[in-house]
Amino acid sequence: MPTRLNSLCKEPMVVIVADAVAVQDVRNSFWRNEDGSWICIDPVTIDHPKGRVQVSPGTTIRPGVPFMGVDLASWLDQQPVSDPNL
C-alpha cells in the first residue's frame, strides 16, 4: 500500500531546488510505494540541477529509470522530509 505524502491540494506546486535542498518538501506531491517507486498525486515542477522537471498526477517514477533525464525516484528518496511522522 502506498504511503500518502500529501494533502488533497490540486493546485500546481513549484519546488525551487538549490544545491539539492528543496525549499518545500517535494515529496508532498507523491505517494511512495513499497517497491521504491513513486506516484505523482499533484502536479509539480521541480527546478533540478539537471533542468526543470514537470510531473503530472498519475505518473509513476521507478528507481533507476530516468524521467526527463533524471533518476527522479532516487532523487526523491534523498530529499529531506519536512514532517518526520510521514
C-alpha positions in Angstrom: 0.0 0.0 0.0 1.4 3.4 -0.9 2.4 6.0 1.7 0.4 9.2 1.3 2.7 12.2 1.5 0.3 15.0 0.5 -2.9 16.9 1.3 -5.7 17.0 -1.2 -4.4 20.2 -2.8 -4.7 20.1 -6.6 -3.0 23.5 -7.4 0.3 23.1 -9.3 3.2 23.2 -6.9 6.6 24.7 -7.9 9.6 23.5 -5.9 12.7 25.5 -6.1 15.9 23.4 -5.6 19.2 25.0 -4.7 22.2 22.8 -4.1 20.0 19.7 -3.9 18.0 21.1 -1.0 14.3 21.6 -1.6 12.7 24.7 -0.2 9.4 22.8 0.2 9.0 19.1 0.7 8.7 18.0 -2.9 7.6 14.6 -1.7 4.3 16.1 -0.7 3.3 15.7 -4.3 3.9 11.9 -4.4 3.0 8.6 -2.8 5.9 6.3 -2.2 5.2 2.6 -2.9 6.8 -0.3 -1.0 8.7 -1.3 -4.2 10.5 2.1 -4.1 8.5 3.6 -6.9 6.7 7.0 -6.5 3.3 8.0 -7.9 2.7 11.7 -8.6 -0.6 12.8 -6.9 -0.4 16.6 -7.5 1.1 18.4 -10.5 4.7 19.5 -9.6 7.5 21.4 -11.3 11.0 20.7 -9.9 13.9 23.0 -10.7 16.5 20.2 -10.6 20.3 20.8 -11.1 19.9 18.9 -14.4 17.0 21.1 -15.5 13.3 21.7 -14.9 11.3 18.6 -14.4 7.5 18.6 -14.7 5.5 15.7 -13.3 1.7 15.2 -13.9 -0.6 13.3 -11.5 -0.8 9.6 -12.2 2.9 9.4 -13.4 4.8 6.5 -11.8 8.5 7.1 -11.2 10.6 4.0 -10.8 14.1 3.7 -9.3 16.9 3.5 -11.8 14.6 4.6 -14.7 15.3 8.2 -15.9 12.4 10.6 -16.1 13.2 13.6 -18.3 16.9 12.7 -17.9 16.8 12.4 -14.1 16.7 9.3 -11.8 13.8 11.1 -10.0 13.0 8.1 -7.7 16.5 8.1 -6.3 16.4 11.9 -6.0 13.1 11.8 -4.2 14.4 9.2 -1.7 17.3 11.6 -0.9 15.1 14.7 -0.2 14.5 15.7 3.4 11.1 15.1 4.9 9.5 18.2 6.5 7.4 16.0 8.7 9.3 13.1 10.3 6.0 11.3 11.0 5.4 10.7 7.3 
